[in-house]
Amino acid sequence: MYPPELTAKAQRDARYHLQLRITKVSIGDKTATASGDVVRVFRGPKEMLGQAVTTLLPCIHPGDARSPTGDSPFPTDQLREGRILEAYFSDSEMGLSVQAGLSMLANTASDAPRIKLINARPPRWWQRSPLVIGIVFAAL
């Protein structure tokens, strides 16, 4: 899991928020290449609707240990044709890149986004420093 501030920033910075109907999956050791057609555009040009796109996803095989890095890998048995991938994306050399694990799988497309906006902001300077808090209380 990524920290809320990083996730919120990635969500704000993502160029696209899409739902894709997966048409092809190639599973590797720790990643899977998923191709699909855009079925919903929540952020980005509406002309993307119906376009074929490709993305790289972290995956985990049955029995593998989860990554301690914060990635949320998809179980390989859940990555299959016909499923819907909803994610926040940015452009990459390979196609689209999922931002900070902001992705999920579903069985059907939805009219409204399933991934909700995260309203997290970095702590203010006085909230980060115990010294500042101590000085404020000492002055009282």
The first five atom37 places (N, CA, C, CB, O) and aatype in JSON, in Angstrom:
{
  "aatype": [12, 18, 14, 14, 6, 10, 16, 0, 11, 0, 5, 1, 3, 0, 1, 18, 8, 10, 5, 10, 1, 9, 16, 11, 19, 15, 9, 7, 3, 11, 16, 0, 16, 0, 15, 7, 3, 19, 19, 1, 19, 13, 1, 7, 14, 11, 6, 12, 10, 7, 5, 0, 19, 16, 16, 10, 10, 14, 4, 9, 8, 14, 7, 3, 0, 1, 15, 14, 16, 7, 3, 15, 14, 13, 14, 16, 3, 5, 10, 1, 6, 7, 1, 9, 10, 6, 0, 18, 13, 15, 3, 15, 6, 12, 7, 10, 15, 19, 5, 0, 7, 10, 15, 12, 10, 0, 2, 16, 0, 15, 3, 0, 14, 1, 9, 11, 10, 9, 2, 0, 1, 14, 14, 1, 17, 17, 5, 1, 15, 14, 10, 19, 9, 7, 9, 19, 13, 0, 0, 10],
  "atom_mask": [
    [1, 1, 1, 1, 1],
    [1, 1, 1, 1, 1],
    [1, 1, 1, 1, 1],
    [1, 1, 1, 1, 1],
    [1, 1, 1, 1, 1],
    [1, 1, 1, 1, 1],
    [1, 1, 1, 1, 1],
    [1, 1, 1, 1, 1],
    [1, 1, 1, 1, 1],
    [1, 1, 1, 1, 1],
    [1, 1, 1, 1, 1],
    [1, 1, 1, 1, 1],
    [1, 1, 1, 1, 1],
    [1, 1, 1, 1, 1],
    [1, 1, 1, 1, 1],
    [1, 1, 1, 1, 1],
    [1, 1, 1, 1, 1],
    [1, 1, 1, 1, 1],
    [1, 1, 1, 1, 1],
    [1, 1, 1, 1, 1],
    [1, 1, 1, 1, 1],
    [1, 1, 1, 1, 1],
    [1, 1, 1, 1, 1],
    [1, 1, 1, 1, 1],
    [1, 1, 1, 1, 1],
    [1, 1, 1, 1, 1],
    [1, 1, 1, 1, 1],
    [1, 1, 1, 0, 1],
    [1, 1, 1, 1, 1],
    [1, 1, 1, 1, 1],
    [1, 1, 1, 1, 1],
    [1, 1, 1, 1, 1],
    [1, 1, 1, 1, 1],
    [1, 1, 1, 1, 1],
    [1, 1, 1, 1, 1],
    [1, 1, 1, 0, 1],
    [1, 1, 1, 1, 1],
    [1, 1, 1, 1, 1],
    [1, 1, 1, 1, 1],
    [1, 1, 1, 1, 1],
    [1, 1, 1, 1, 1],
    [1, 1, 1, 1, 1],
    [1, 1, 1, 1, 1],
    [1, 1, 1, 0, 1],
    [1, 1, 1, 1, 1],
    [1, 1, 1, 1, 1],
    [1, 1, 1, 1, 1],
    [1, 1, 1, 1, 1],
    [1, 1, 1, 1, 1],
    [1, 1, 1, 0, 1],
    [1, 1, 1, 1, 1],
    [1, 1, 1, 1, 1],
    [1, 1, 1, 1, 1],
    [1, 1, 1, 1, 1],
    [1, 1, 1, 1, 1],
    [1, 1, 1, 1, 1],
    [1, 1, 1, 1, 1],
    [1, 1, 1, 1, 1],
    [1, 1, 1, 1, 1],
    [1, 1, 1, 1, 1],
    [1, 1, 1, 1, 1],
    [1, 1, 1, 1, 1],
    [1, 1, 1, 0, 1],
    [1, 1, 1, 1, 1],
    [1, 1, 1, 1, 1],
    [1, 1, 1, 1, 1],
    [1, 1, 1, 1, 1],
    [1, 1, 1, 1, 1],
    [1, 1, 1, 1, 1],
    [1, 1, 1, 0, 1],
    [1, 1, 1, 1, 1],
    [1, 1, 1, 1, 1],
    [1, 1, 1, 1, 1],
    [1, 1, 1, 1, 1],
    [1, 1, 1, 1, 1],
    [1, 1, 1, 1, 1],
    [1, 1, 1, 1, 1],
    [1, 1, 1, 1, 1],
    [1, 1, 1, 1, 1],
    [1, 1, 1, 1, 1],
    [1, 1, 1, 1, 1],
    [1, 1, 1, 0, 1],
    [1, 1, 1, 1, 1],
    [1, 1, 1, 1, 1],
    [1, 1, 1, 1, 1],
    [1, 1, 1, 1, 1],
    [1, 1, 1, 1, 1],
    [1, 1, 1, 1, 1],
    [1, 1, 1, 1, 1],
    [1, 1, 1, 1, 1],
    [1, 1, 1, 1, 1],
    [1, 1, 1, 1, 1],
    [1, 1, 1, 1, 1],
    [1, 1, 1, 1, 1],
    [1, 1, 1, 0, 1],
    [1, 1, 1, 1, 1],
    [1, 1, 1, 1, 1],
    [1, 1, 1, 1, 1],
    [1, 1, 1, 1, 1],
    [1, 1, 1, 1, 1],
    [1, 1, 1, 0, 1],
    [1, 1, 1, 1, 1],
    [1, 1, 1, 1, 1],
    [1, 1, 1, 1, 1],
    [1, 1, 1, 1, 1],
    [1, 1, 1, 1, 1],
    [1, 1, 1, 1, 1],
    [1, 1, 1, 1, 1],
    [1, 1, 1, 1, 1],
    [1, 1, 1, 1, 1],
    [1, 1, 1, 1, 1],
    [1, 1, 1, 1, 1],
    [1, 1, 1, 1, 1],
    [1, 1, 1, 1, 1],
    [1, 1, 1, 1, 1],
    [1, 1, 1, 1, 1],
    [1, 1, 1, 1, 1],
    [1, 1, 1, 1, 1],
    [1, 1, 1, 1, 1],
    [1, 1, 1, 1, 1],
    [1, 1, 1, 1, 1],
    [1, 1, 1, 1, 1],
    [1, 1, 1, 1, 1],
    [1, 1, 1, 1, 1],
    [1, 1, 1, 1, 1],
    [1, 1, 1, 1, 1],
    [1, 1, 1, 1, 1],
    [1, 1, 1, 1, 1],
    [1, 1, 1, 1, 1],
    [1, 1, 1, 1, 1],
    [1, 1, 1, 1, 1],
    [1, 1, 1, 1, 1],
    [1, 1, 1, 1, 1],
    [1, 1, 1, 0, 1],
    [1, 1, 1, 1, 1],
    [1, 1, 1, 1, 1],
    [1, 1, 1, 1, 1],
    [1, 1, 1, 1, 1],
    [1, 1, 1, 1, 1],
    [1, 1, 1, 1, 1]
  ],
  "atom_positions": [
    [[0.84, -1.18, 0.0], [0.0, 0.0, 0.0], [0.88, 1.24, 0.0], [-0.95, 0.0, 1.21], [1.86, 1.32, 0.75]],
    [[0.55, 2.2, -0.82], [1.29, 3.44, -0.89], [0.76, 4.42, 0.15], [1.21, 4.05, -2.3], [-0.41, 4.33, 0.52]],
    [[1.6, 5.36, 0.62], [1.11, 6.38, 1.56], [0.01, 7.21, 0.9], [2.27, 7.3, 2.04], [0.06, 7.44, -0.3]],
    [[-0.98, 7.67, 1.67], [-2.1, 8.43, 1.1], [-1.66, 9.67, 0.31], [-3.04, 8.84, 2.21], [-2.27, 10.0, -0.7]],
    [[-0.6, 10.36, 0.78], [-0.15, 11.57, 0.07], [0.36, 11.21, -1.33], [0.96, 12.3, 0.87], [0.08, 11.91, -2.3]],
    [[1.12, 10.11, -1.41], [1.67, 9.69, -2.7], [0.55, 9.22, -3.62], [2.71, 8.56, -2.5], [0.55, 9.53, -4.82]],
    [[-0.39, 8.48, -3.07], [-1.51, 7.99, -3.87], [-2.35, 9.16, -4.38], [-2.39, 7.03, -3.04], [-2.75, 9.17, -5.54]],
    [[-2.63, 10.14, -3.51], [-3.43, 11.3, -3.92], [-2.7, 12.1, -5.0], [-3.74, 12.21, -2.71], [-3.33, 12.56, -5.95]],
    [[-1.39, 12.26, -4.86], [-0.61, 13.0, -5.87], [-0.63, 12.25, -7.2], [0.85, 13.22, -5.4], [-0.82, 12.85, -8.26]],
    [[-0.43, 10.95, -7.15], [-0.46, 10.14, -8.38], [-1.83, 10.22, -9.04], [-0.11, 8.67, -8.08], [-1.93, 10.27, -10.27]],
    [[-2.87, 10.25, -8.24], [-4.23, 10.35, -8.77], [-4.44, 11.7, -9.45], [-5.27, 10.16, -7.64], [-5.03, 11.77, -10.52]],
    [[-3.94, 12.77, -8.82], [-4.07, 14.12, -9.41], [-3.25, 14.24, -10.7], [-3.63, 15.19, -8.4], [-3.68, 14.86, -11.67]],
    [[-2.05, 13.63, -10.7], [-1.13, 13.78, -11.82], [-1.43, 12.86, -13.0], [0.27, 13.53, -11.35], [-0.94, 13.09, -14.1]],
    [[-2.22, 11.82, -12.78], [-2.51, 10.86, -13.85], [-3.22, 11.56, -15.0], [-3.37, 9.69, -13.31], [-4.1, 12.41, -14.8]],
    [[-2.83, 11.2, -16.2], [-3.43, 11.83, -17.38], [-4.79, 11.22, -17.72], [-2.49, 11.68, -18.58], [-5.66, 11.9, -18.26]],
    [[-4.96, 9.94, -17.4], [-6.18, 9.23, -17.77], [-6.76, 8.48, -16.57], [-5.91, 8.27, -18.92], [-6.03, 8.05, -15.68]],
    [[-8.06, 8.34, -16.56], [-8.77, 7.43, -15.65], [-9.74, 6.67, -16.55], [-9.52, 8.2, -14.44], [-10.72, 7.22, -17.04]],
    [[-9.44, 5.38, -16.74], [-10.15, 4.59, -17.74], [-10.61, 3.26, -17.19], [-9.27, 4.37, -18.95], [-10.11, 2.77, -16.18]],
    [[-11.58, 2.68, -17.89], [-11.91, 1.27, -17.71], [-11.63, 0.59, -19.05], [-13.42, 1.08, -17.26], [-12.04, 1.07, -20.11]],
    [[-10.93, -0.55, -18.98], [-10.59, -1.33, -20.17], [-11.22, -2.71, -20.05], [-9.04, -1.44, -20.34], [-11.24, -3.31, -18.98]],
    [[-11.74, -3.2, -21.16], [-12.15, -4.61, -21.21], [-10.93, -5.38, -21.72], [-13.44, -4.84, -22.14], [-10.49, -5.18, -22.85]],
    [[-10.41, -6.25, -20.88], [-9.19, -6.98, -21.21], [-9.48, -7.95, -22.36], [-8.63, -7.73, -19.97], [-10.42, -8.75, -22.29]],
    [[-8.64, -7.87, -23.4], [-8.79, -8.77, -24.55], [-7.65, -9.76, -24.67], [-8.88, -7.96, -25.82], [-7.79, -10.79, -25.33]],
    [[-6.5, -9.45, -24.02], [-5.35, -10.35, -24.1], [-4.47, -10.13, -22.88], [-4.54, -10.11, -25.42], [-4.26, -8.99, -22.45]],
    [[-3.97, -11.22, -22.32], [-3.07, -11.15, -21.17], [-1.88, -12.06, -21.43], [-3.8, -11.56, -19.85], [-2.05, -13.23, -21.78]],
    [[-0.69, -11.53, -21.24], [0.53, -12.33, -21.31], [1.19, -12.23, -19.93], [1.52, -11.83, -22.47], [1.62, -11.16, -19.52]],
    [[1.26, -13.36, -19.24], [1.76, -13.36, -17.87], [3.22, -13.76, -17.85], [0.94, -14.3, -16.99], [3.62, -14.77, -18.42]],
    [[4.02, -12.92, -17.18], [5.44, -13.19, -17.0], [5.72, -13.61, -15.57], [0.0, 0.0, 0.0], [4.85, -14.11, -14.87]],
    [[6.97, -13.39, -15.15], [7.39, -13.81, -13.82], [6.75, -12.95, -12.72], [8.9, -13.74, -13.72], [6.12, -13.48, -11.8]],
    [[6.9, -11.63, -12.82], [6.34, -10.72, -11.82], [5.44, -9.66, -12.42], [7.46, -10.06, -11.05], [4.86, -8.85, -11.7]],
    [[5.33, -9.66, -13.74], [4.47, -8.68, -14.42], [3.63, -9.38, -15.48], [5.32, -7.55, -15.06], [3.95, -10.47, -15.95]],
    [[2.56, -8.72, -15.84], [1.69, -9.21, -16.91], [1.44, -8.06, -17.87], [0.34, -9.78, -16.34], [1.28, -6.91, -17.45]],
    [[1.41, -8.36, -19.14], [1.05, -7.37, -20.15], [-0.42, -7.59, -20.48], [1.96, -7.48, -21.43], [-0.82, -8.67, -20.92]],
    [[-1.21, -6.55, -20.25], [-2.65, -6.64, -20.52], [-3.0, -5.68, -21.64], [-3.49, -6.34, -19.25], [-2.63, -4.51, -21.61]],
    [[-3.72, -6.18, -22.61], [-4.23, -5.35, -23.7], [-5.75, -5.35, -23.59], [-3.76, -5.88, -25.1], [-6.36, -6.33, -23.16]],
    [[-6.33, -4.24, -23.99], [-7.79, -4.16, -23.92], [-8.33, -2.97, -24.66], [0.0, 0.0, 0.0], [-7.58, -2.11, -25.14]],
    [[-9.64, -2.92, -24.74], [-10.33, -1.81, -25.39], [-10.93, -0.9, -24.33], [-11.44, -2.33, -26.35], [-11.5, -1.38, -23.35]],
    [[-10.79, 0.39, -24.52], [-11.33, 1.36, -23.58], [-12.85, 1.34, -23.66], [-10.78, 2.79, -23.87], [-13.43, 1.55, -24.73]],
    [[-13.51, 1.08, -22.51], [-14.97, 1.06, -22.47], [-15.55, 2.24, -21.7], [-15.44, -0.24, -21.85], [-16.73, 2.55, -21.88]],
    [[-14.75, 2.9, -20.84], [-15.19, 4.1, -20.12], [-14.02, 5.06, -20.0], [-15.75, 3.75, -18.71], [-12.89, 4.65, -19.75]],
    [[-14.3, 6.34, -20.19], [-13.3, 7.39, -20.02], [-13.82, 8.33, -18.94], [-13.02, 8.17, -21.39], [-14.8, 9.05, -19.15]],
    [[-13.16, 8.33, -17.79], [-13.53, 9.23, -16.7], [-12.65, 10.48, -16.71], [-13.42, 8.51, -15.34], [-13.08, 11.55, -16.28]],
    [[-11.41, 10.33, -17.2], [-10.5, 11.46, -17.39], [-9.69, 11.17, -18.64], [-9.56, 11.69, -16.13], [-9.17, 10.06, -18.82]],
    [[-9.58, 12.18, -19.48], [-8.86, 12.01, -20.74], [-9.78, 12.29, -21.9], [0.0, 0.0, 0.0], [-10.98, 12.51, -21.71]],
    [[-9.23, 12.29, -23.12], [-10.06, 12.58, -24.29], [-11.11, 11.49, -24.53], [-9.18, 12.73, -25.53], [-10.8, 10.3, -24.52]],
    [[-12.33, 11.91, -24.74], [-13.43, 10.96, -24.98], [-13.19, 10.14, -26.24], [-14.77, 11.72, -25.1], [-13.78, 9.07, -26.4]],
    [[-12.33, 10.63, -27.14], [-12.01, 9.89, -28.37], [-11.3, 8.57, -28.07], [-11.14, 10.76, -29.28], [-11.18, 7.72, -28.95]],
    [[-10.82, 8.39, -26.83], [-10.16, 7.14, -26.47], [-11.14, 5.97, -26.39], [-9.44, 7.29, -25.14], [-10.75, 4.81, -26.46]],
    [[-12.41, 6.28, -26.26], [-13.43, 5.24, -26.16], [-13.33, 4.3, -27.36], [-14.85, 5.87, -26.07], [-13.38, 4.75, -28.51]],
    [[-13.19, 3.02, -27.1], [-13.07, 2.03, -28.16], [-11.65, 1.76, -28.62], [0.0, 0.0, 0.0], [-11.42, 0.79, -29.34]],
    [[-10.68, 2.59, -28.22], [-9.3, 2.38, -28.64], [-8.68, 1.19, -27.92], [-8.47, 3.64, -28.37], [-9.02, 0.9, -26.77]],
    [[-7.78, 0.52, -28.6], [-7.01, -0.57, -28.0], [-5.79, 0.02, -27.3], [-6.58, -1.62, -29.08], [-5.09, 0.85, -27.87]],
    [[-5.55, -0.4, -26.07], [-4.4, 0.06, -25.3], [-3.72, -1.12, -24.62], [-4.82, 1.12, -24.25], [-4.32, -2.19, -24.46]],
    [[-2.46, -0.92, -24.24], [-1.67, -1.96, -23.57], [-1.04, -1.37, -22.32], [-0.58, -2.54, -24.52], [-0.62, -0.21, -22.32]],
    [[-0.98, -2.16, -21.27], [-0.35, -1.72, -20.03], [0.36, -2.9, -19.36], [-1.39, -1.11, -19.07], [0.03, -4.06, -19.61]],
    [[1.32, -2.58, -18.54], [2.07, -3.56, -17.76], [1.54, -3.54, -16.34], [3.61, -3.28, -17.8], [1.42, -2.47, -15.74]],
    [[1.22, -4.7, -15.79], [0.65, -4.79, -14.44], [1.51, -5.7, -13.56], [-0.8, -5.3, -14.49], [2.02, -6.71, -14.04]],
    [[1.67, -5.34, -12.29], [2.34, -6.27, -11.38], [1.43, -7.47, -11.15], [2.71, -5.58, -10.03], [0.22, -7.32, -11.03]],
    [[2.01, -8.66, -11.09], [1.19, -9.85, -10.84], [1.88, -10.76, -9.84], [0.9, -10.61, -12.16], [3.09, -10.67, -9.61]],
    [[1.09, -11.62, -9.27], [1.6, -12.57, -8.29], [1.02, -13.95, -8.62], [1.24, -12.14, -6.82], [-0.17, -14.1, -8.87]],
    [[1.88, -14.94, -8.62], [1.46, -16.31, -8.89], [0.99, -16.96, -7.59], [2.63, -17.14, -9.53], [1.44, -16.58, -6.51]],
    [[0.1, -17.94, -7.68], [-0.35, -18.62, -6.46], [0.85, -19.14, -5.67], [-1.31, -19.79, -6.82], [1.74, -19.78, -6.22]],
    [[0.85, -18.87, -4.38], [1.93, -19.33, -3.5], [3.1, -18.37, -3.37], [0.0, 0.0, 0.0], [3.94, -18.55, -2.49]],
    [[3.17, -17.33, -4.22], [4.24, -16.35, -4.12], [3.99, -15.41, -2.95], [4.37, -15.55, -5.43], [2.84, -15.13, -2.59]],
    [[5.06, -14.92, -2.36], [4.95, -13.93, -1.28], [4.68, -12.56, -1.89], [6.24, -13.89, -0.4], [5.19, -12.24, -2.97]],
    [[3.89, -11.76, -1.21], [3.6, -10.4, -1.69], [4.83, -9.53, -1.55], [2.41, -9.78, -0.91], [5.67, -9.75, -0.67]],
    [[4.94, -8.54, -2.43], [6.05, -7.61, -2.43], [5.97, -6.66, -1.24], [6.08, -6.82, -3.73], [4.89, -6.16, -0.93]],
    [[7.1, -6.41, -0.56], [7.08, -5.45, 0.55], [7.17, -4.0, 0.07], [8.24, -5.74, 1.51], [7.17, -3.09, 0.9]],
    [[7.24, -3.75, -1.24], [7.45, -2.41, -1.76], [6.19, -1.57, -1.82], [8.04, -2.49, -3.13], [6.27, -0.37, -2.1]],
    [[5.05, -2.14, -1.57], [3.82, -1.36, -1.63], [3.02, -1.62, -2.89], [0.0, 0.0, 0.0], [1.89, -1.15, -3.02]],
    [[3.6, -2.38, -3.83], [2.84, -2.72, -5.02], [1.66, -3.6, -4.63], [3.74, -3.44, -6.07], [1.75, -4.4, -3.7]],
    [[0.59, -3.46, -5.34], [-0.57, -4.33, -5.13], [-0.71, -5.21, -6.36], [-1.89, -3.49, -4.88], [-1.45, -4.88, -7.29]],
    [[0.0, -6.33, -6.38], [-0.04, -7.17, -7.58], [-1.37, -7.88, -7.73], [1.08, -8.19, -7.55], [-2.06, -8.18, -6.75]],
    [[-1.73, -8.15, -8.97], [-2.94, -8.9, -9.28], [-2.63, -10.39, -9.27], [-3.52, -8.47, -10.66], [-1.64, -10.81, -9.87]],
    [[-3.44, -11.19, -8.61], [-3.26, -12.64, -8.72], [-3.42, -13.06, -10.19], [-4.28, -13.4, -7.82], [-4.35, -12.62, -10.86]],
    [[-2.52, -13.89, -10.66], [-2.53, -14.26, -12.08], [-3.83, -14.94, -12.5], [-1.36, -15.18, -12.39], [-4.24, -14.83, -13.65]],
    [[-4.48, -15.64, -11.58], [-5.73, -16.31, -11.95], [-6.89, -15.34, -12.13], [-6.09, -17.36, -10.91], [-7.94, -15.72, -12.64]],
    [[-6.72, -14.07, -11.71], [-7.76, -13.07, -11.89], [-7.57, -12.23, -13.16], [-7.81, -12.15, -10.68], [-8.49, -11.57, -13.62]],
    [[-6.36, -12.27, -13.71], [-6.08, -11.52, -14.94], [-6.49, -12.36, -16.14], [-4.57, -11.12, -15.04], [-5.74, -13.23, -16.59]],
    [[-7.68, -12.11, -16.64], [-8.15, -12.91, -17.78], [-9.0, -12.06, -18.72], [-8.95, -14.14, -17.29], [-9.5, -11.0, -18.35]],
    [[-9.15, -12.56, -19.92], [-9.93, -11.86, -20.94], [-11.36, -11.66, -20.47], [-9.9, -12.64, -22.26], [-11.94, -12.52, -19.81]],
    [[-11.92, -10.51, -20.83], [-13.3, -10.21, -20.49], [-13.46, -9.42, -19.21], [0.0, 0.0, 0.0], [-14.49, -8.78, -19.01]],
    [[-12.45, -9.44, -18.33], [-12.53, -8.68, -17.08], [-12.32, -7.2, -17.39], [-11.48, -9.18, -16.04], [-11.77, -6.84, -18.43]],
    [[-12.77, -6.36, -16.48], [-12.61, -4.91, -16.62], [-11.49, -4.44, -15.71], [-13.94, -4.16, -16.29], [-11.49, -4.75, -14.52]],
    [[-10.55, -3.72, -16.27], [-9.48, -3.09, -15.49], [-9.79, -1.6, -15.41], [-8.07, -3.34, -16.12], [-9.86, -0.93, -16.44]],
    [[-9.98, -1.09, -14.21], [-10.12, 0.35, -14.01], [-8.83, 0.84, -13.39], [-11.37, 0.7, -13.11], [-8.33, 0.24, -12.44]],
    [[-8.3, 1.94, -13.91], [-7.03, 2.45, -13.38], [-6.82, 3.91, -13.76], [-5.86, 1.6, -13.9], [-7.43, 4.43, -14.69]],
    [[-5.94, 4.53, -12.99], [-5.4, 5.85, -13.33], [-4.1, 5.59, -14.08], [-5.17, 6.76, -12.05], [-3.24, 4.86, -13.6]],
    [[-3.97, 6.18, -15.26], [-2.83, 5.92, -16.14], [-2.1, 7.2, -16.51], [-3.29, 5.2, -17.39], [-2.66, 8.3, -16.47]],
    [[-0.84, 7.03, -16.86], [-0.06, 8.05, -17.55], [0.58, 7.38, -18.76], [1.03, 8.7, -16.6], [0.65, 6.15, -18.84]],
    [[1.05, 8.19, -19.69], [1.71, 7.63, -20.87], [3.06, 7.05, -20.49], [1.87, 8.71, -21.96], [3.74, 7.56, -19.6]],
    [[3.45, 5.98, -21.19], [4.78, 5.4, -21.02], [5.24, 4.9, -22.38], [4.77, 4.24, -19.96], [4.49, 4.92, -23.35]],
    [[6.49, 4.45, -22.43], [7.04, 3.95, -23.69], [6.26, 2.73, -24.2], [8.52, 3.58, -23.51], [6.13, 2.52, -25.4]],
    [[5.75, 1.94, -23.26], [5.07, 0.71, -23.63], [3.61, 0.91, -23.99], [5.17, -0.27, -22.51], [3.0, 0.06, -24.64]],
    [[3.05, 2.01, -23.59], [1.63, 2.26, -23.78], [1.13, 3.13, -22.65], [0.0, 0.0, 0.0], [1.41, 4.33, -22.61]],
    [[0.39, 2.53, -21.74], [-0.08, 3.24, -20.56], [0.53, 2.62, -19.32], [-1.63, 3.22, -20.48], [0.73, 1.4, -19.25]],
    [[0.83, 3.46, -18.33], [1.43, 3.0, -17.09], [0.47, 3.3, -15.94], [2.8, 3.67, -16.86], [0.02, 4.43, -15.79]],
    [[0.15, 2.29, -15.14], [-0.72, 2.47, -13.97], [0.01, 3.28, -12.93], [-1.17, 1.09, -13.39], [1.18, 3.04, -12.65]],
    [[-0.68, 4.25, -12.35], [-0.09, 5.15, -11.36], [-0.27, 4.62, -9.95], [-0.7, 6.52, -11.48], [-1.39, 4.38, -9.51]],
    [[0.84, 4.45, -9.23], [0.89, 4.14, -7.79], [-0.13, 3.09, -7.35], [0.68, 5.39, -7.0], [-0.77, 3.25, -6.31]],
    [[-0.28, 2.05, -8.13], [-1.2, 0.99, -7.74], [-2.67, 1.35, -7.78], [0.0, 0.0, 0.0], [-3.5, 0.65, -7.22]],
    [[-3.0, 2.46, -8.45], [-4.4, 2.91, -8.52], [-5.13, 2.13, -9.61], [-4.48, 4.44, -8.8], [-5.39, 2.64, -10.7]],
    [[-5.44, 0.89, -9.3], [-6.1, 0.02, -10.28], [-6.9, -1.05, -9.55], [-5.07, -0.62, -11.24], [-6.63, -1.39, -8.4]],
    [[-7.88, -1.58, -10.27], [-8.69, -2.67, -9.73], [-9.33, -3.44, -10.87], [-9.76, -2.14, -8.76], [-9.47, -2.92, -11.98]],
    [[-9.71, -4.67, -10.6], [-10.41, -5.5, -11.57], [-11.87, -5.62, -11.18], [-9.76, -6.89, -11.68], [-12.22, -5.62, -10.0]],
    [[-12.72, -5.74, -12.18], [-14.16, -5.94, -11.96], [-14.67, -6.86, -13.06], [-14.94, -4.57, -11.94], [-14.0, -7.08, -14.07]],
    [[-15.86, -7.37, -12.87], [-16.46, -8.25, -13.88], [-17.24, -7.48, -14.93], [-17.37, -9.26, -13.22], [-17.41, -7.96, -16.05]],
    [[-17.71, -6.28, -14.58], [-18.49, -5.47, -15.52], [-18.02, -4.02, -15.47], [-20.0, -5.56, -15.2], [-17.47, -3.57, -14.47]],
    [[-18.26, -3.31, -16.56], [-17.96, -1.88, -16.59], [-19.01, -1.15, -15.76], [-17.94, -1.33, -18.06], [-20.1, -1.68, -15.52]],
    [[-18.69, 0.06, -15.33], [-19.64, 0.84, -14.54], [-19.73, 2.25, -15.1], [-19.23, 0.88, -13.05], [-18.78, 2.75, -15.71]],
    [[-20.87, 2.88, -14.9], [-21.05, 4.26, -15.37], [-20.28, 5.25, -14.52], [-22.52, 4.62, -15.37], [-19.86, 6.3, -15.01]],
    [[-20.09, 4.94, -13.25], [-19.36, 5.81, -12.33], [-18.04, 5.14, -11.95], [-20.2, 6.12, -11.05], [-17.95, 3.91, -11.93]],
    [[-17.02, 5.93, -11.66], [-15.73, 5.33, -11.26], [-15.88, 4.5, -9.98], [-14.68, 6.43, -11.04], [-16.6, 4.87, -9.06]],
    [[-15.19, 3.38, -9.95], [-15.16, 2.55, -8.74], [-14.03, 3.0, -7.82], [-15.0, 1.06, -9.1], [-14.13, 2.87, -6.6]],
    [[-12.96, 3.52, -8.4], [-11.84, 4.02, -7.6], [-12.18, 5.46, -7.24], [-10.45, 3.92, -8.36], [-12.26, 6.32, -8.12]],
    [[-12.36, 5.72, -5.98], [-12.77, 7.04, -5.52], [-11.58, 7.97, -5.38], [-13.51, 6.93, -4.18], [-10.44, 7.53, -5.19]],
    [[-11.84, 9.27, -5.49], [-10.8, 10.27, -5.32], [-10.3, 10.27, -3.88], [-11.31, 11.66, -5.7], [-11.08, 10.18, -2.93]],
    [[-9.0, 10.36, -3.74], [-8.38, 10.41, -2.43], [-8.08, 11.87, -2.13], [-7.08, 9.53, -2.36], [-7.43, 12.55, -2.93]],
    [[-8.55, 12.35, -1.02], [-8.35, 13.75, -0.66], [-7.32, 13.82, 0.46], [-9.68, 14.42, -0.22], [-7.66, 14.14, 1.6]],
    [[-6.08, 13.52, 0.14], [-5.01, 13.58, 1.12], [-4.02, 14.64, 0.69], [-4.3, 12.2, 1.28], [-3.67, 14.74, -0.49]],
    [[-3.59, 15.42, 1.62], [-2.56, 16.4, 1.3], [-1.41, 16.21, 2.27], [-3.11, 17.86, 1.37], [-1.61, 15.69, 3.37]],
    [[-0.22, 16.61, 1.88], [0.93, 16.44, 2.78], [0.72, 17.24, 4.06], [2.24, 16.88, 2.07], [0.06, 18.28, 4.04]],
    [[1.27, 16.76, 5.17], [1.12, 17.51, 6.41], [1.78, 18.88, 6.31], [1.71, 16.74, 7.57], [2.79, 19.04, 5.63]],
    [[1.19, 19.85, 6.98], [1.79, 21.19, 7.01], [3.06, 21.15, 7.84], [0.79, 22.25, 7.59], [3.28, 20.21, 8.61]],
    [[3.9, 22.16, 7.69], [5.21, 22.15, 8.34], [5.1, 21.98, 9.85], [5.95, 23.42, 8.03], [5.92, 21.3, 10.46]],
    [[4.1, 22.61, 10.46], [3.99, 22.51, 11.92], [3.47, 21.15, 12.37], [3.08, 23.6, 12.45], [3.62, 20.77, 13.53]],
    [[2.85, 20.42, 11.45], [2.36, 19.09, 11.79], [3.45, 18.04, 11.68], [1.2, 18.72, 10.89], [3.31, 16.93, 12.19]],
    [[4.55, 18.38, 11.01], [5.64, 17.43, 10.8], [6.68, 17.46, 11.9], [6.3, 17.7, 9.49], [7.45, 16.52, 12.05]],
    [[6.71, 18.52, 12.66], [7.82, 18.71, 13.58], [7.37, 18.64, 15.04], [8.49, 20.03, 13.31], [6.62, 19.51, 15.49]],
    [[7.82, 17.63, 15.79], [7.5, 17.58, 17.22], [8.12, 18.75, 17.97], [7.97, 16.26, 17.82], [7.6, 19.18, 18.99]],
    [[9.25, 19.27, 17.46], [9.92, 20.4, 18.1], [9.01, 21.63, 18.08], [11.27, 20.71, 17.4], [8.89, 22.32, 19.09]],
    [[8.38, 21.9, 16.95], [7.47, 23.05, 16.83], [6.31, 22.9, 17.8], [6.94, 23.18, 15.38], [5.93, 23.86, 18.47]],
    [[5.76, 21.7, 17.88], [4.65, 21.46, 18.8], [5.09, 21.69, 20.23], [4.1, 20.02, 18.63], [4.35, 22.29, 21.02]],
    [[6.3, 21.23, 20.59], [6.83, 21.44, 21.94], [7.03, 22.9, 22.26], [0.0, 0.0, 0.0], [6.74, 23.34, 23.37]],
    [[7.52, 23.67, 21.28], [7.75, 25.11, 21.49], [6.42, 25.83, 21.68], [8.53, 25.73, 20.3], [6.31, 26.7, 22.54]],
    [[5.42, 25.48, 20.89], [4.1, 26.11, 21.01], [3.51, 25.84, 22.4], [3.15, 25.58, 19.91], [3.01, 26.77, 23.04]],
    [[3.57, 24.6, 22.86], [3.01, 24.27, 24.17], [3.84, 24.9, 25.3], [2.94, 22.76, 24.36], [3.28, 25.28, 26.33]],
    [[5.15, 25.01, 25.12], [6.0, 25.62, 26.14], [5.7, 27.11, 26.27], [7.49, 25.42, 25.81], [5.81, 27.67, 27.36]],
    [[5.32, 27.74, 25.17], [5.02, 29.18, 25.2], [3.67, 29.48, 25.87], [5.02, 29.73, 23.77], [3.42, 30.61, 26.28]],
    [[2.82, 28.48, 25.99], [1.51, 28.7, 26.6], [1.61, 28.77, 28.06], [0.55, 27.64, 26.22], [0.6, 28.94, 28.74]]
  ]
}
